[in-house]
């Protein structure tokens, strides 16, 4: 099979990739004109991935059929519904739960008003405990999620817990290395798609905070599942989006939210294996951000529990990557 290296997509393909629509988990969001200069990296990757698959699996078809093939592959990437004829689903191996207790201290400046007061929670150099998901019991081995409560007059994160899913694929995946003089834009790598359907259940004493529902999903290529849940503590402002949270309820706040998060498993280049033999195992971390002692909505306690159905798909094709 030919690859997309040193090739340009047919003009018909280019016309199809410029639709200013972002499709995530069945929700279509129209992009504003002012955002045209800041393309969504996932949309760009979806176009590149569909191009790679077109030249791997449909290069001998007519221009019309290649364009249709390209559009179908891009759409299934954006909606997280890969066609088994063109994607191989990775096999789940094991699921680990990783948990730690942040170090929370009083802020330097004395707070005003009445408690509960915010604190400063740090995840640096904290001990991490791991166990299998089947061993989680909600007490000394917490379920994925996090719990925070008042300690004295200050709100502390008591534990932060993430789930780490392991997968095996029969298609070895390598890192692409440039040939001298090659000017082909990167990435030209075999697409790997992660689709995570996440259910977040929150119980608090009076209200909810939208940042508790930001889905943090990342992928890497360890020989065993890397147990580092601290990355879930950090999020970017661009990740905040509208969620229809229930209003404040002084008699107790209880809310469950379901969402689909779709990512390019190769979005972080430092995780790409550079060995010539390639790799067959990868890990996916799923979690939601804790309060970090700040985003607690004036609650005296918050308990967040996450469950997820995670699937990994590797594009078929005999070419590079």
NORWOTA-V478054 format. One record per residue. N is the residue number from 1. RES is the residue in three letters. SS is DSSP state (H for helix, E for strand, - for the rest). PSI is psi in whole degrees, -180 to 180 (NA if undefined). OMEGA is omega in whole degrees, -180 to 180 (none if undefined). Layout:
n = {N,N}
res = {RES,RES}
ss = {SS,SS}
psi = {PSI,PSI}
omega = {OMEGA,OMEGA}
//
This chain:
n = {1,2,3,4,5,6,7,8,9,10,11,12,13,14,15,16,17,18,19,20,21,22,23,24,25,26,27,28,29,30,31,32,33,34,35,36,37,38,39,40,41,42,43,44,45,46,47,48,49,50,51,52,53,54,55,56,57,58,59,60,61,62,63,64,65,66,67,68,69,70,71,72,73,74,75,76,77,78,79,80,81,82,83,84,85,86,87,88,89,90,91,92,93,94,95,96,97,98,99,100,101,102,103,104,105,106,107,108,109,110,111,112,113,114,115,116,117,118,119,120,121,122,123,124,125,126,127,128,129,130,131,132,133,134,135,136,137,138,139,140,141,142,143,144,145,146,147,148,149,150,151,152,153,154,155,156,157,158,159,160,161,162,163,164,165,166,167,168,169,170,171,172,173,174,175,176,177,178,179,180,181,182,183,184,185,186,187,188,189,190,191,192,193,194,195,196,197,198,199,200,201,202,203,204,205,206,207,208,209,210,211,212,213,214,215,216,217,218,219,220,221,222,223,224,225,226,227,228,229,230,231,232,233,234,235,236,237,238,239,240,241,242,243,244,245,246,247,248,249,250,251,252,253,254,255,256,257,258,259,260,261,262,263,264,265,266,267,268,269,270,271,272,273,274,275,276,277,278,279,280,281,282,283,284,285,286,287,288,289,290,291,292,293,294,295,296,297,298,299,300,301,302,303,304,305,306,307,308,309,310,311,312,313,314,315,316,317,318,319,320,321}
res = {UNK,UNK,UNK,UNK,UNK,UNK,UNK,UNK,UNK,UNK,UNK,UNK,UNK,UNK,UNK,UNK,UNK,UNK,UNK,UNK,UNK,UNK,UNK,UNK,UNK,UNK,UNK,UNK,UNK,UNK,UNK,UNK,UNK,UNK,UNK,UNK,UNK,UNK,UNK,UNK,UNK,UNK,UNK,UNK,UNK,UNK,UNK,UNK,UNK,UNK,UNK,UNK,UNK,UNK,UNK,UNK,UNK,UNK,UNK,UNK,UNK,UNK,UNK,UNK,UNK,UNK,UNK,UNK,UNK,UNK,UNK,UNK,UNK,UNK,UNK,UNK,UNK,UNK,UNK,UNK,UNK,UNK,UNK,UNK,UNK,UNK,UNK,UNK,UNK,UNK,UNK,UNK,UNK,UNK,UNK,UNK,UNK,UNK,UNK,UNK,UNK,UNK,UNK,UNK,UNK,UNK,UNK,UNK,UNK,UNK,UNK,UNK,UNK,UNK,UNK,UNK,UNK,UNK,UNK,UNK,UNK,UNK,UNK,UNK,UNK,UNK,UNK,UNK,UNK,UNK,UNK,UNK,UNK,UNK,UNK,UNK,UNK,UNK,UNK,UNK,UNK,UNK,UNK,UNK,UNK,UNK,UNK,UNK,UNK,UNK,UNK,UNK,UNK,UNK,UNK,UNK,UNK,UNK,UNK,UNK,UNK,UNK,UNK,UNK,UNK,UNK,UNK,UNK,UNK,UNK,UNK,UNK,UNK,UNK,UNK,UNK,UNK,UNK,UNK,UNK,UNK,UNK,UNK,UNK,UNK,UNK,UNK,UNK,UNK,UNK,UNK,UNK,UNK,UNK,UNK,UNK,UNK,UNK,UNK,UNK,UNK,UNK,UNK,UNK,UNK,UNK,UNK,UNK,UNK,UNK,UNK,UNK,UNK,UNK,UNK,UNK,UNK,UNK,UNK,UNK,UNK,UNK,UNK,UNK,UNK,UNK,UNK,UNK,UNK,UNK,UNK,UNK,UNK,UNK,UNK,UNK,UNK,UNK,UNK,UNK,UNK,UNK,UNK,UNK,UNK,UNK,UNK,UNK,UNK,UNK,UNK,UNK,UNK,UNK,UNK,UNK,UNK,UNK,UNK,UNK,UNK,UNK,UNK,UNK,UNK,UNK,UNK,UNK,UNK,UNK,UNK,UNK,UNK,UNK,UNK,UNK,UNK,UNK,UNK,UNK,UNK,UNK,UNK,UNK,UNK,UNK,UNK,UNK,UNK,UNK,UNK,UNK,UNK,UNK,UNK,UNK,UNK,UNK,UNK,UNK,UNK,UNK,UNK,UNK,UNK,UNK,UNK,UNK,UNK,UNK,UNK,UNK,UNK,UNK,UNK,UNK,UNK,UNK,UNK,UNK,UNK}
ss = {-,-,-,-,-,-,-,-,-,-,H,H,H,H,H,H,H,-,-,-,E,E,E,E,-,-,E,E,E,E,-,-,H,H,H,-,-,-,-,-,H,H,H,H,H,H,H,H,H,H,H,H,H,H,H,H,H,-,-,-,-,-,H,H,H,H,H,H,H,H,H,H,H,H,H,H,H,H,H,-,-,-,-,-,-,-,E,E,E,-,E,E,E,E,E,E,E,E,E,E,-,-,E,E,E,E,-,-,-,-,-,-,-,-,-,-,E,-,E,E,E,E,-,-,-,-,-,-,E,E,E,E,H,H,H,-,-,-,-,-,-,-,-,-,E,E,E,E,E,E,E,-,-,E,E,E,E,E,E,E,E,E,E,E,E,E,E,E,E,E,E,E,E,-,-,-,-,-,-,-,-,-,-,-,-,-,-,-,-,-,-,E,E,E,E,E,E,E,E,E,E,E,E,E,-,-,-,-,-,H,H,H,H,-,E,E,E,E,E,E,-,-,-,-,-,-,-,-,H,H,H,H,H,-,-,-,H,H,H,-,-,-,-,-,-,-,-,-,-,-,-,-,E,E,E,E,E,E,E,E,E,E,E,E,-,-,-,-,H,H,H,-,-,-,-,-,-,-,E,E,E,E,E,E,E,E,E,E,-,-,-,-,-,-,-,-,-,-,-,-,E,E,E,E,E,E,E,E,E,E,E,E,E,E,E,-,-,-,-,-,-}
psi = {143,159,176,0,135,23,156,145,150,153,-36,-33,-43,-36,-25,-21,-9,6,126,58,139,119,114,118,35,-5,130,124,119,130,140,154,-35,-18,-1,-29,-10,73,145,123,-33,-39,-42,-43,-39,-40,-43,-40,-43,-36,-45,-46,-34,-45,-21,-39,-10,23,-27,0,169,166,-43,-46,-35,-41,-43,-41,-46,-49,-39,-42,-41,-42,-40,-26,-47,-30,-6,36,66,144,125,-20,-22,-6,139,125,130,153,126,141,-63,161,121,150,130,130,151,162,113,156,115,131,166,145,158,-42,131,132,160,170,-162,156,161,142,154,158,180,112,131,138,6,132,31,146,142,133,141,154,166,149,-36,-17,-9,132,-1,-1,-97,-17,89,155,159,136,-145,162,138,153,171,133,107,-125,9,146,126,145,121,-44,150,126,133,160,139,115,132,146,154,138,145,-11,108,139,126,165,136,133,136,144,143,127,-6,123,11,131,144,144,143,57,156,124,139,122,133,127,115,117,112,133,123,123,125,133,125,169,-16,-26,169,162,133,-29,-19,-16,4,120,121,110,127,156,151,177,60,158,-28,166,123,125,83,92,-1,-24,-21,-13,-12,134,159,151,-30,-16,-11,132,170,131,134,77,143,157,170,141,109,-11,7,138,124,122,138,133,133,139,160,130,125,129,158,114,-13,22,-21,103,-22,-16,-6,129,129,4,150,-28,-17,-174,156,-3,147,160,149,126,138,133,179,152,141,-176,-24,24,-3,-44,73,2,29,23,155,-17,150,131,122,129,129,139,151,146,110,132,144,134,133,130,138,167,151,7,-159,155,NA}
omega = {175,178,-179,176,178,177,174,-180,175,-180,-179,179,-179,180,-176,-174,-172,178,-176,179,175,-178,180,174,178,179,-180,-179,179,179,177,179,-178,-179,-175,180,-179,-176,177,-180,-180,177,179,180,179,178,180,-180,179,177,179,-178,180,-179,176,-167,-177,-174,-177,-179,176,179,179,-178,177,179,178,178,179,-178,-180,180,-180,-179,-179,173,-176,-178,179,-179,-176,176,-175,179,-175,180,172,179,179,-178,176,178,179,178,177,172,-178,-174,175,177,-179,172,-177,-179,177,175,-179,180,179,-180,177,179,-177,178,10,179,175,175,177,-177,-176,180,-176,174,178,177,-178,178,179,177,180,-180,180,-180,-179,-177,178,179,180,174,-173,170,176,-177,176,178,176,-180,178,171,-167,178,-173,179,-180,166,-177,175,174,-170,180,176,-178,-173,178,-179,175,177,179,179,178,-178,-179,170,178,176,-178,170,-178,178,-179,-179,-178,179,175,11,169,-173,177,-178,173,-172,174,177,-178,173,-169,174,-179,179,-177,171,178,-175,180,-174,180,179,-173,-178,179,-174,178,-180,178,-179,178,-178,178,-173,177,174,170,-177,178,-176,178,-177,-173,-180,-179,-177,-174,179,179,-179,-179,-178,-179,-179,-175,173,-177,-179,174,179,178,-180,-177,179,178,-178,-176,-175,177,-178,179,-180,177,177,-179,-179,168,-176,-178,-176,178,-173,-178,180,-179,179,-175,-179,-179,-176,-179,-179,-180,-179,174,-180,179,176,178,177,174,-173,172,-178,-172,179,-174,-172,-175,173,179,177,174,173,176,174,-180,178,180,169,-175,168,-174,178,-179,-178,179,-179,176,-178,-173,-172,-175,167,none}
//
